[in-house]
Amino acid sequence: MKLQIFDSTLRDGAQGANISFSVDDKLKVIETLDKLGVDFIEAGNPFSNPAEMQFFQRIAGLKLEHAKIVAFGSTRRKGISAEEDHNLQSLLAAGTEYVAIFGKSHIRHVTDVIKATPEENLAMIESSVRYLTSQGKKVIFDAEHFFDGYKTDEAYAFKSLQAAHDAGAYCLSLCDTNGGIFPDEAYAITKKVTETFPDLIVAIHSHNDGGLAVANSIEAVKAGAKQIQGTFLGFGERCGNANLSTIICNLQLKRGYECIPAEHLKDIYESAMTIAETANTAVPANQPYIGMNAFAHKAGMHADGVLKYSSSFEHIDPETIGNKRKFLLSEISGKSAIYDKLKKYFPALDKNGKEMGEIVAALKERALQGYQYEAAEASFILLVEKLLGKYKNSFDLINYKIINEQPAIEGKVASAIIKVRVNGVTKIAASDGEGPVHAMDLALRSALSDFYPEIAQVTLTDFKVRVLDSDKATAAKVRVLITSANSSDSWTTVGVSEDIIEASWRALTDSIDYALMRSKR
């Protein structure tokens, strides 16, 4: 059975904290969702500000393969006609075939919020839908607070749907605006709506305030809903919206529904990463299906099991949606997991040989010192290179000196002087930075640039510090993670010490060493 996927990332999702889209961002999201094969993309409210209307005018000529752009607004205001309502005129001016308008379906919102009579609110819904349909628009009616309204006054909630139905609506969208209903309620109430209006598409629009938006959406589909509304990564106001990436995977892979074209399932992970990057946010590592750790295995027994029989600890093949299996390197990792991680780097390594035993022992010993390689695979590869006698250092540190300066001079609060030796040649370099690590990074690059010009393509993208034994206060040991990247890849390295500068230096030199090692190969 084909279901309609209605994505509101650019409208409802944009109401989430710290989410802001530029025009170019919006175009990229539209392009990504369209290529994935969603049916509808709610692009915003053209009445909200002139910039939104300009955006709709800009996208009017877009050639999309799958998706229909939807403009969003409200029913007419009370006391004026639909023809005179500026919001409805903006929806017409947006030039989209489909429009979504919200109206009140909760009796208390009618009487206490918009201060209208019950009859007047129904007339606002009916006249708004009728006017838009008379102008050639296909109208999706968002019944705001429908589920709470149903539980407060069932008859009136249904009258609001009936008004939209009788005026020619294309779709009735049932909104759990407060996000507080349970799956059994989503099923029972949606079932009654689909049976009452069998000639219309019924949609479910769930918010996640109770953590049940995905479950409620799936139950509504079981009850006959044919359209699912949400945001692709689940972000939105308060606790967010129904996560479409999870819903699509669940329903298409496990229940046989067609949500997007089957050949595009493999693009779900990449699409999620693209939208997250565009929104300047990160996909939670434990996000179902698309999270970095969704198919990550740490315990030795689990890793061994999944290698022998994948479904023992994986509910789907991760490659089905474009994700990958990961084995996390830690002191509880078994030999099978560590070997599987290393075999692509060291194909001659014997899983049952003496060297593997030494590697496992070293991993456990380093863990006691505070090292953690789950997120720092590059440092682990360098460690194994050394254990196997394959490591060839790119440079030797002779010494370094850090000077902190207060007050700051032109924003620079630290200076670093570094002395290194490369192939018998000594080089000294100095640099100012916005902090000691920044200064060290710049000075080290300067010292090595004559020997390794390719280092200019490497940038430091992230820096994290974790206190390991806080009970020791300022004498505590710290773990530093540094993430670096070039034009084609990124990698993370780790350093541990009671001295934060020393821990940072270890992670930083590992990062540069790893980049140069890859370049040589």
C-alpha positions as CSV (number, residue, x, y, z in Angstrom):
1,M,0.0,0.0,0.0
2,K,1.3,3.5,-0.9
3,L,1.5,6.0,1.9
4,Q,2.0,9.8,1.4
5,I,5.0,11.3,3.2
6,F,4.6,14.9,4.1
7,D,7.8,16.6,5.3
8,S,7.5,19.8,7.4
9,T,11.2,20.3,8.2
10,L,11.2,23.7,6.6
11,R,8.1,24.9,8.5
12,D,7.4,22.9,11.7
13,G,11.1,21.8,12.0
14,A,12.3,25.4,11.6
15,Q,10.4,26.2,14.9
16,G,12.9,24.0,16.8
17,A,15.5,25.6,19.1
18,N,18.7,26.6,17.3
19,I,17.3,25.7,13.9
20,S,17.5,28.4,11.2
21,F,17.5,28.0,7.4
22,S,18.9,30.4,4.9
23,V,17.3,30.5,1.4
24,D,20.2,28.3,0.1
25,D,19.7,25.9,3.0
26,K,16.0,25.6,2.2
27,L,16.8,24.8,-1.4
28,K,19.2,22.1,-0.4
29,V,16.7,20.5,1.9
30,I,14.1,20.6,-0.9
31,E,16.5,19.0,-3.3
32,T,17.5,16.3,-0.8
33,L,13.9,15.4,0.1
34,D,12.8,15.4,-3.5
35,K,15.6,13.1,-4.6
36,L,14.7,10.8,-1.7
37,G,11.1,10.6,-3.0
38,V,8.9,12.2,-0.4
39,D,5.5,13.3,-1.7
40,F,5.0,16.7,-0.1
41,I,7.4,19.4,1.3
42,E,5.8,22.0,3.4
43,A,8.1,25.0,2.6
44,G,6.8,27.6,5.1
45,N,4.2,30.3,5.6
46,P,4.3,33.0,2.8
47,F,2.2,35.3,5.0
48,S,4.7,35.4,7.9
49,N,7.1,37.8,6.4
50,P,8.2,39.2,3.0
51,A,11.3,37.0,2.9
52,E,9.1,33.9,3.0
53,M,7.0,35.2,0.1
54,Q,10.2,35.9,-1.9
55,F,11.3,32.4,-1.2
56,F,8.1,30.9,-2.7
57,Q,8.5,33.1,-5.7
58,R,12.1,31.8,-6.1
59,I,11.1,28.2,-5.9
60,A,8.1,28.6,-8.2
61,G,10.1,27.4,-11.2
62,L,11.8,24.4,-9.5
63,K,11.6,21.2,-11.5
64,L,11.1,18.5,-8.9
65,E,11.0,14.8,-9.6
66,H,8.7,13.6,-6.9
67,A,7.6,16.2,-4.3
68,K,4.9,18.8,-4.3
69,I,5.6,22.1,-2.6
70,V,3.0,23.1,0.0
71,A,2.4,26.6,1.3
72,F,1.1,26.8,4.9
73,G,-1.3,29.2,6.6
74,S,-4.4,29.5,8.7
75,T,-8.1,29.8,8.1
76,R,-9.5,33.3,7.6
77,R,-9.7,35.6,10.6
78,K,-13.1,36.1,12.2
79,G,-15.2,39.0,11.1
80,I,-13.9,39.2,7.5
81,S,-14.6,37.3,4.4
82,A,-12.2,34.8,2.9
83,E,-11.7,37.0,-0.2
84,E,-10.5,39.9,2.1
85,D,-8.2,37.8,4.3
86,H,-4.5,38.7,3.6
87,N,-3.3,35.3,4.8
88,L,-5.4,33.5,2.2
89,Q,-4.3,35.9,-0.5
90,S,-0.7,35.1,0.4
91,L,-1.4,31.4,0.0
92,L,-2.8,32.1,-3.5
93,A,0.2,34.3,-4.4
94,A,2.6,31.5,-3.3
95,G,1.6,29.7,-6.5
96,T,1.6,26.2,-5.1
97,E,-0.9,23.5,-6.2
98,Y,-1.3,22.4,-2.6
99,V,-1.9,24.5,0.5
100,A,-2.2,23.5,4.2
101,I,-4.3,25.6,6.5
102,F,-4.9,25.0,10.2
103,G,-8.1,25.7,12.0
104,K,-9.4,25.1,15.5
105,S,-11.0,21.7,16.3
106,H,-10.9,22.1,20.1
107,I,-13.9,23.8,21.5
108,R,-11.9,25.5,24.3
109,H,-9.4,27.0,21.8
110,V,-12.4,28.4,19.9
111,T,-14.0,30.1,22.9
112,D,-11.0,30.9,25.0
113,V,-8.1,31.5,22.5
114,I,-9.6,33.1,19.3
115,K,-12.7,34.3,21.2
116,A,-15.1,33.1,18.6
117,T,-18.5,31.3,18.8
118,P,-18.5,27.6,17.9
119,E,-20.6,28.4,14.8
120,E,-18.3,31.2,13.7
121,N,-15.2,29.0,13.8
122,L,-16.9,26.3,11.7
123,A,-17.9,29.0,9.2
124,M,-14.2,30.2,9.1
125,I,-13.1,26.7,8.3
126,E,-15.8,26.1,5.7
127,S,-15.4,29.4,3.9
128,S,-11.6,29.3,3.8
129,V,-11.4,25.8,2.3
130,R,-14.2,26.6,-0.1
131,Y,-12.5,29.8,-1.3
132,L,-9.1,28.2,-1.8
133,T,-10.6,25.2,-3.7
134,S,-12.6,27.6,-5.9
135,Q,-9.2,29.1,-6.8
136,G,-7.9,25.7,-8.0
137,K,-6.0,24.8,-4.8
138,K,-5.9,21.3,-3.2
139,V,-6.4,22.0,0.5
140,I,-4.9,20.0,3.4
141,F,-6.9,20.9,6.5
142,D,-4.8,20.7,9.7
143,A,-7.2,20.1,12.5
144,E,-5.2,21.8,15.3
145,H,-5.4,20.1,18.7
146,F,-7.7,17.5,17.2
147,F,-7.0,14.6,19.6
148,D,-7.3,16.8,22.7
149,G,-10.3,18.4,21.2
150,Y,-11.9,15.0,20.6
151,K,-11.4,14.0,24.2
152,T,-12.9,17.3,25.4
153,D,-15.9,17.5,22.9
154,E,-16.0,14.7,20.4
155,A,-19.0,16.0,18.5
156,Y,-17.5,19.5,17.9
157,A,-14.1,18.0,16.9
158,F,-15.9,16.0,14.2
159,K,-17.9,19.1,13.1
160,S,-14.6,20.9,12.3
161,L,-13.6,18.0,10.1
162,Q,-17.1,17.9,8.5
163,A,-16.9,21.6,7.7
164,A,-13.6,21.1,5.8
165,H,-14.9,18.0,4.1
166,D,-18.1,19.6,2.9
167,A,-16.1,22.6,1.5
168,G,-14.0,20.3,-0.7
169,A,-10.8,19.6,1.3
170,Y,-8.3,17.2,-0.3
171,C,-7.0,15.8,3.1
172,L,-7.9,15.9,6.8
173,S,-4.8,16.1,9.0
174,L,-5.3,15.1,12.6
175,C,-2.9,17.0,14.8
176,D,-1.7,15.9,18.2
177,T,-0.4,19.4,18.7
178,N,0.5,19.0,22.4
179,G,2.1,15.6,21.7
180,G,0.6,13.9,24.7
181,I,-1.7,11.1,23.4
182,F,-0.9,7.4,23.6
183,P,-0.8,4.9,20.7
184,D,-4.1,3.2,21.7
185,E,-5.8,6.6,21.5
186,A,-4.1,7.4,18.2
187,Y,-5.4,4.2,16.7
188,A,-9.0,4.4,18.1
189,I,-9.6,8.0,17.3
190,T,-8.0,7.9,13.8
191,K,-10.0,4.7,13.1
192,K,-13.3,6.6,13.8
193,V,-12.2,9.4,11.5
194,T,-11.2,7.1,8.6
195,E,-14.5,5.3,8.9
196,T,-16.5,8.6,9.0
197,F,-14.7,10.1,6.0
198,P,-13.8,7.2,3.7
199,D,-13.7,9.4,0.6
200,L,-10.9,11.6,1.9
201,I,-7.2,11.1,2.7
202,V,-6.6,11.2,6.4
203,A,-3.2,12.3,7.7
204,I,-1.5,12.0,11.1
205,H,0.5,14.9,12.5
206,S,2.2,13.9,15.8
207,H,4.4,15.9,18.1
208,N,6.8,14.1,20.4
209,D,6.2,15.6,23.8
210,G,5.4,12.2,25.3
211,G,8.2,10.4,23.3
212,L,5.5,8.6,21.3
213,A,5.2,10.5,18.0
214,V,6.6,7.6,15.9
215,A,4.5,5.0,17.7
216,N,1.4,7.2,17.4
217,S,2.0,7.7,13.6
218,I,2.4,4.0,13.0
219,E,-0.8,3.3,14.9
220,A,-2.7,5.9,12.9
221,V,-1.5,4.2,9.7
222,K,-2.8,0.9,11.1
223,A,-6.1,2.7,11.6
224,G,-6.3,3.8,8.0
225,A,-4.4,7.1,7.8
226,K,-2.8,7.4,4.3
227,Q,-0.6,10.4,4.9
228,I,2.2,10.8,7.5
229,Q,3.4,14.3,8.5
230,G,6.6,15.0,10.4
231,T,10.1,16.2,10.0
232,F,12.8,14.0,8.5
233,L,15.1,14.2,11.6
234,G,12.3,14.7,14.1
235,F,13.3,18.2,15.2
236,G,10.7,20.8,15.8
237,E,9.1,22.9,18.5
238,R,9.6,21.8,22.1
239,C,10.4,18.0,21.9
240,G,10.1,17.9,18.2
241,N,7.9,16.2,15.6
242,A,7.4,12.6,14.4
243,N,10.7,11.4,13.0
244,L,10.1,10.5,9.3
245,S,13.4,8.7,8.9
246,T,12.4,6.2,11.6
247,I,8.8,5.9,10.4
248,I,9.7,5.3,6.8
249,C,12.2,2.6,7.7
250,N,9.8,0.9,10.1
251,L,6.8,0.9,7.8
252,Q,8.6,0.2,4.5
253,L,11.1,-2.4,5.7
254,K,9.0,-4.2,8.3
255,R,5.3,-3.6,7.4
256,G,5.4,-3.6,3.6
257,Y,4.1,-0.1,3.0
258,E,5.6,2.0,0.2
259,C,6.7,5.3,1.7
260,I,9.4,6.3,-0.8
261,P,10.6,4.5,-4.0
262,A,12.3,1.3,-3.0
263,E,15.4,2.1,-4.9
264,H,15.9,5.2,-2.7
265,L,15.9,3.4,0.6
266,K,19.7,3.1,0.4
267,D,19.8,7.0,0.4
268,I,18.1,7.5,3.7
269,Y,21.3,7.7,5.8
270,E,23.1,10.1,3.4
271,S,19.9,12.2,3.2
272,A,19.8,12.4,6.9
273,M,23.4,13.5,7.1
274,T,22.9,16.2,4.4
275,I,19.8,17.7,6.2
276,A,21.6,17.6,9.5
277,E,24.6,19.4,8.1
278,T,22.4,21.9,6.4
279,A,20.5,22.6,9.6
280,N,23.8,22.9,11.5
281,T,22.9,20.2,13.9
282,A,24.0,16.6,14.6
283,V,22.0,13.4,14.3
284,P,22.0,11.8,17.8
285,A,24.4,8.9,17.8
286,N,21.7,6.6,19.1
287,Q,19.1,7.7,16.6
288,P,17.3,4.6,15.2
289,Y,18.5,3.5,11.8
290,I,20.5,6.6,10.9
291,G,22.5,7.2,14.1
292,M,26.3,6.7,14.0
293,N,25.8,4.1,16.7
294,A,22.6,2.5,15.4
295,F,24.7,-0.5,14.3
296,A,27.7,-0.1,16.6
297,H,28.9,-3.1,18.7
298,K,31.1,-2.8,21.7
299,A,30.8,-6.0,23.8
300,G,33.0,-8.8,22.6
301,M,30.2,-11.3,22.7
302,H,27.9,-9.1,20.6
303,A,30.6,-8.3,18.0
304,D,31.5,-12.0,17.7
305,G,27.8,-12.9,17.3
306,V,27.0,-10.3,14.7
307,L,30.0,-11.4,12.6
308,K,28.8,-15.0,12.7
309,Y,25.0,-14.3,12.3
310,S,24.2,-10.6,11.7
311,S,20.6,-10.7,12.8
312,S,21.7,-11.8,16.3
313,F,22.3,-8.2,17.2
314,E,21.1,-6.2,14.1
315,H,17.4,-5.9,13.3
316,I,18.1,-5.0,9.7
317,D,21.1,-5.0,7.3
318,P,22.4,-1.4,7.9
319,E,23.5,-1.1,4.2
320,T,19.8,-1.3,3.3
321,I,19.4,2.3,4.3
322,G,23.0,3.4,3.6
323,N,24.4,3.1,7.1
324,K,27.3,0.9,8.2
325,R,28.1,-1.6,10.9
326,K,30.7,-0.3,13.4
327,F,32.8,-2.1,16.0
328,L,33.8,0.1,18.9
329,L,37.3,-0.3,20.2
330,S,37.4,-0.5,24.0
331,E,38.7,-2.7,26.8
332,I,35.6,-4.9,26.6
333,S,35.9,-5.5,22.9
334,G,36.5,-9.1,21.9
335,K,39.3,-10.2,19.6
336,S,36.8,-10.7,16.8
337,A,35.6,-7.1,16.9
338,I,39.2,-5.7,17.0
339,Y,40.4,-8.0,14.2
340,D,37.4,-7.0,12.0
341,K,38.3,-3.3,12.6
342,L,42.0,-3.8,11.8
343,K,41.9,-6.3,8.9
344,K,41.3,-3.5,6.3
345,Y,44.4,-1.6,7.5
346,F,46.6,-4.7,8.2
347,P,45.4,-7.5,5.8
348,A,48.3,-9.8,6.8
349,L,47.4,-9.7,10.5
350,D,46.6,-13.2,11.9
351,K,43.4,-13.2,14.0
352,N,44.8,-16.0,16.2
353,G,48.5,-14.9,16.2
354,K,50.7,-13.5,18.9
355,E,50.4,-10.0,17.6
356,M,46.6,-9.9,18.0
357,G,47.1,-10.9,21.6
358,E,49.5,-8.1,22.2
359,I,47.1,-5.6,20.5
360,V,44.2,-6.7,22.8
361,A,46.4,-6.5,25.9
362,A,47.7,-3.0,24.9
363,L,44.1,-1.8,24.4
364,K,43.1,-2.9,27.8
365,E,46.2,-1.4,29.4
366,R,45.6,1.9,27.7
367,A,42.1,1.9,28.9
368,L,43.4,1.8,32.5
369,Q,45.4,4.9,31.7
370,G,42.2,6.7,30.5
371,Y,42.5,6.2,26.8
372,Q,39.3,5.6,24.9
373,Y,39.4,4.6,21.2
374,E,35.7,4.3,20.4
375,A,35.7,7.7,18.9
376,A,39.4,7.9,18.2
377,E,40.1,5.2,15.6
378,A,43.0,7.1,14.1
379,S,45.0,7.0,17.3
380,F,44.3,3.3,17.6
381,I,45.6,2.7,14.1
382,L,48.8,4.6,15.0
383,L,49.2,2.5,18.2
384,V,48.8,-0.7,16.3
385,E,51.4,0.5,13.7
386,K,53.8,0.9,16.5
387,L,53.0,-2.5,18.1
388,L,53.5,-4.2,14.7
389,G,56.8,-2.4,14.1
390,K,55.4,-0.7,11.0
391,Y,55.4,2.9,12.3
392,K,57.7,5.4,10.7
393,N,57.5,8.8,12.4
394,S,57.1,11.8,10.2
395,F,58.8,14.2,12.7
396,D,60.4,14.3,16.1
397,L,59.5,16.8,18.7
398,I,62.6,18.4,20.3
399,N,60.6,20.8,22.6
400,Y,57.7,23.2,22.8
401,K,56.8,26.2,24.9
402,I,53.5,27.8,25.5
403,I,53.0,31.4,26.7
404,N,49.7,32.6,27.9
405,E,49.1,36.3,27.6
406,Q,46.7,38.5,29.5
407,P,45.2,40.8,28.6
408,A,44.6,39.5,25.1
409,I,46.4,41.2,22.2
410,E,44.2,41.5,19.2
411,G,42.2,38.5,20.4
412,K,45.2,36.3,20.8
413,V,45.7,35.0,24.3
414,A,48.5,32.4,23.8
415,S,51.7,31.9,21.9
416,A,53.5,28.7,21.0
417,I,57.1,28.0,20.1
418,I,57.8,24.5,18.6
419,K,61.1,22.9,17.6
420,V,60.9,19.8,15.5
421,R,63.3,17.6,13.5
422,V,62.4,16.0,10.1
423,N,64.9,13.8,8.4
424,G,67.8,15.3,10.4
425,V,66.7,18.9,9.6
426,T,65.7,21.1,12.6
427,K,62.9,23.7,12.3
428,I,61.6,26.2,14.8
429,A,58.3,27.9,14.4
430,A,56.1,30.2,16.5
431,S,52.5,31.4,16.3
432,D,49.9,33.3,18.3
433,G,46.5,31.7,18.8
434,E,43.1,32.2,20.4
435,G,44.1,29.6,23.0
436,P,47.1,27.4,23.7
437,V,45.9,24.5,21.6
438,H,45.1,26.8,18.7
439,A,48.6,28.3,19.0
440,M,50.2,24.9,19.1
441,D,48.3,23.8,16.0
442,L,49.3,26.8,14.0
443,A,53.0,26.6,15.1
444,L,53.2,22.8,14.3
445,R,51.8,23.3,10.9
446,S,54.2,26.2,10.2
447,A,57.1,24.0,11.3
448,L,56.1,21.1,9.1
449,S,54.8,22.9,6.0
450,D,58.1,23.1,4.2
451,F,58.5,19.4,4.6
452,Y,54.9,18.3,4.0
453,P,53.0,20.9,1.9
454,E,49.9,18.6,2.0
455,I,49.4,19.5,5.6
456,A,47.8,22.8,4.5
457,Q,44.7,20.8,3.4
458,V,44.1,19.5,7.0
459,T,42.0,21.5,9.3
460,L,41.1,21.0,13.0
461,T,37.3,20.8,13.2
462,D,36.5,19.8,16.8
463,F,38.1,19.8,20.2
464,K,36.6,18.1,23.3
465,V,38.0,17.8,26.9
466,R,36.8,15.3,29.5
467,V,37.9,15.2,33.1
468,L,38.4,11.6,34.1
469,D,38.8,11.7,37.9
470,S,37.1,14.9,39.1
471,D,37.6,14.0,42.7
472,K,41.3,15.1,42.3
473,A,40.1,18.6,41.3
474,T,42.8,20.5,39.4
475,A,45.2,17.5,39.6
476,A,42.7,15.4,37.6
477,K,43.6,13.5,34.5
478,V,41.9,14.7,31.3
479,R,41.2,13.1,28.0
480,V,41.3,15.3,24.9
481,L,39.6,14.4,21.6
482,I,40.6,16.3,18.4
483,T,38.8,15.8,15.1
484,S,40.5,16.9,11.9
485,A,39.4,16.8,8.3
486,N,40.6,17.3,4.8
487,S,38.6,17.5,1.6
488,S,37.6,13.9,1.5
489,D,37.6,12.5,5.1
490,S,37.7,13.2,8.8
491,W,39.4,11.4,11.7
492,T,39.6,11.7,15.5
493,T,42.6,11.3,17.8
494,V,43.0,11.1,21.6
495,G,45.5,12.2,24.2
496,V,45.4,11.7,28.0
497,S,47.4,13.4,30.7
498,E,47.2,15.3,34.0
499,D,48.3,18.3,32.0
500,I,45.7,19.5,29.6
501,I,48.3,21.0,27.3
502,E,50.2,17.7,27.2
503,A,47.0,15.8,26.5
504,S,46.1,18.2,23.7
505,W,49.6,17.9,22.2
506,R,49.4,14.1,22.1
507,A,46.0,14.2,20.3
508,L,47.2,17.0,18.0
509,T,50.4,15.2,17.0
510,D,48.5,12.0,16.4
511,S,46.2,13.9,14.2
512,I,49.0,15.3,12.0
513,D,50.9,12.0,12.1
514,Y,47.8,10.1,10.9
515,A,47.2,12.6,8.1
516,L,50.8,12.3,6.9
517,M,50.8,8.5,7.2
518,R,47.7,8.4,4.9
519,S,49.3,10.8,2.5
520,K,52.4,8.7,2.2
521,R,50.3,5.6,1.5
